[in-house]
C-alpha cells in the first residue's frame, strides 16, 4: 500500500510539472494573439495533463496495471513533445 501512495504522489507531482511546462509555453503567445492569458495558460496546461492521462490510461487498459516503466514512458513522451514545441531548448 505504501508503494502505491508513493506512486500516486509521484504521478501528481509530475502532472503539476507537465501543467507548468505546457502553460508557460503559451504565456507569451496568448498575449500576442489577443487571447485571454489565463484562459490560454489553463487550456495549454490541461491539454498537457490530458495527453499524459491518456497515455497512462492506455497502458492501464492493456493489463490492468501501471508499471514504473509505463509511467516513465508516458511522461517521457510528453517531455519530448514539450521540447519539440520549445524548439529543442
QUIMO-V224670 format. One record per residue. RES is the residue in three letters. PSI is psi in whole degrees, -180 to 180 (none if undefined). Layout:
{{RES | PSI} {RES | PSI}}
//
This chain:
{{UNK | -42} {UNK | -38} {UNK | -39} {UNK | -40} {UNK | -42} {UNK | -40} {UNK | -44} {UNK | -43} {UNK | -40} {UNK | -45} {UNK | -45} {UNK | -42} {UNK | -41} {UNK | -33} {UNK | -40} {UNK | -42} {UNK | -41} {UNK | -44} {UNK | -47} {UNK | -48} {UNK | -44} {UNK | -41} {UNK | -43} {UNK | -27} {UNK | -25} {UNK | 2} {UNK | -53} {UNK | -38} {UNK | -38} {UNK | -39} {UNK | -40} {UNK | -39} {UNK | -5} {UNK | 13} {UNK | 145} {UNK | 125} {UNK | -47} {UNK | -39} {UNK | -43} {UNK | -42} {UNK | -46} {UNK | -44} {UNK | -44} {UNK | -43} {UNK | -45} {UNK | -35} {UNK | -43} {UNK | -44} {UNK | -42} {UNK | -38} {UNK | -41} {UNK | -44} {UNK | -39} {UNK | -45} {UNK | -40} {UNK | -41} {UNK | -41} {UNK | -42} {UNK | -41} {UNK | -37} {UNK | -27} {UNK | -43} {UNK | 8} {UNK | 15} {UNK | 154} {UNK | 116} {UNK | 164} {UNK | -35} {UNK | -40} {UNK | -39} {UNK | -48} {UNK | -40} {UNK | -40} {UNK | -44} {UNK | -34} {UNK | -41} {UNK | -44} {UNK | -35} {UNK | -42} {UNK | -41} {UNK | -45} {UNK | -40} {UNK | -39} {UNK | -42} {UNK | -28} {UNK | 0} {UNK | 19} {UNK | 11} {UNK | none}}
//
